[in-house]
Amino acid sequence: MAVVHALDDYYLAITLLITIGYQLFFFSIAFNFAGGTNFVWLAIITLAFSGHHHARQIVCSIFIMLWGARLSGFLLFRIIKTGKDDRFDDKRDKFFSFLGFWVFQMVWVWTVSLPVTILNSPNVTKFNQPAFGTGRDIAGVILFAIGFILESVSDIQKYLFRSDPSNKGKVCDIGFFTWTRHPNYFGEIIIQFSIFMIAVSPSAYGYMTGQAYNAQYVAILGPFFLTLLLMFVSGLTLQERPGAKKRYESGNHWESFSRYTKRTSILIPFPPQLYEPLPTIIKRTIFLEFPIYVFDPAKHADQSKVREREAEEGNNQDQRDGQHSHDGLADGQSRTE
């Protein structure tokens, strides 16, 4: 099959244009099924355009397609089960805020796809490649399997936990969540670095030179961008301190949540029996539980909400005590009679 040269020899422009058009279409119908499926289309198109179907290209393309399809499939399943997608309830009526989400998603898709996009591009496929099965390839496949299992299984575990009415408001501390508070995020990071590890093998083993060599290594921006996104933009920063603040102010299983955060690693899976006694400095550095994630009730809680909640709980307790006293008097009178 002939190689298709589209705008540039790294498929950067054509994948960007496809991503922009794809995201704007779904923006126009206000339905977000465009994240994961966009990865699938970019992998299919660049692999088809490449004219070369080396085993490494096929494996990397299939891996990112599997990840993207699972991501969108799980989201669609959740929307069908709940009958709504409430992630944009506070943005739908704000045009620029709503558009901003889709623009950011364009950047996310295009950037994270870079390892596969560049691997499939003409300036890379014109070089020979080492036979698939190198040490890097094997390590990448193993890491992908670990990451994919972590992410997909933990999503199911959390969904099943929250679907049980008896678990309403409780802390999800089952399965993979026993070892890390965010196994899905850790799995996602592992997946992207595993794909890059396989994709960059031609350069790592000296088969690439010049711009192709540089381009393959620049593609590490993809997994790094996703990691920074999950750790400092839309992942942990929106989950950790805000989640703890909400629980503390509402009194929603705060004690069990506090115990859970003390014994469970924030991201890197680790046995809770070993994690809990570790020095704080180790948790803040090696285990990445940076101060920006930590909730301090004295500094971060709205104390007026806490006082209102405590007053309401006190009134409810007084009412219960009064009811018990009334029941006790009534019972005593019945016994006397």
CORCORLIN-V694696 format. One record per run of one state. SS is the DSSP state (@ for helix, = for strand, . for the rest). FROM is the first residue (numbers start at 1). LEN is the number of residues. If there is no record, write none. Layout:
BEGIN
ss:SS from:FROM len:LEN
ss:SS from:FROM len:LEN
END
This chain:
BEGIN
ss:. from:1 len:11
ss:@ from:12 len:18
ss:. from:30 len:4
ss:@ from:34 len:17
ss:. from:51 len:4
ss:@ from:55 len:28
ss:. from:83 len:3
ss:@ from:86 len:3
ss:. from:89 len:6
ss:@ from:95 len:18
ss:. from:113 len:1
ss:@ from:114 len:6
ss:. from:120 len:2
ss:@ from:122 len:4
ss:. from:126 len:9
ss:@ from:135 len:29
ss:. from:164 len:1
ss:@ from:165 len:3
ss:. from:168 len:7
ss:@ from:175 len:4
ss:. from:179 len:1
ss:= from:180 len:1
ss:. from:181 len:2
ss:@ from:183 len:17
ss:. from:200 len:1
ss:@ from:201 len:4
ss:. from:205 len:5
ss:@ from:210 len:9
ss:. from:219 len:2
ss:@ from:221 len:12
ss:. from:233 len:3
ss:@ from:236 len:15
ss:. from:251 len:3
ss:@ from:254 len:10
ss:. from:264 len:1
ss:= from:265 len:1
ss:. from:266 len:6
ss:@ from:272 len:4
ss:. from:276 len:4
ss:@ from:280 len:6
ss:. from:286 len:5
ss:@ from:291 len:3
ss:. from:294 len:3
ss:@ from:297 len:4
ss:. from:301 len:2
ss:@ from:303 len:34
ss:. from:337 len:1
END
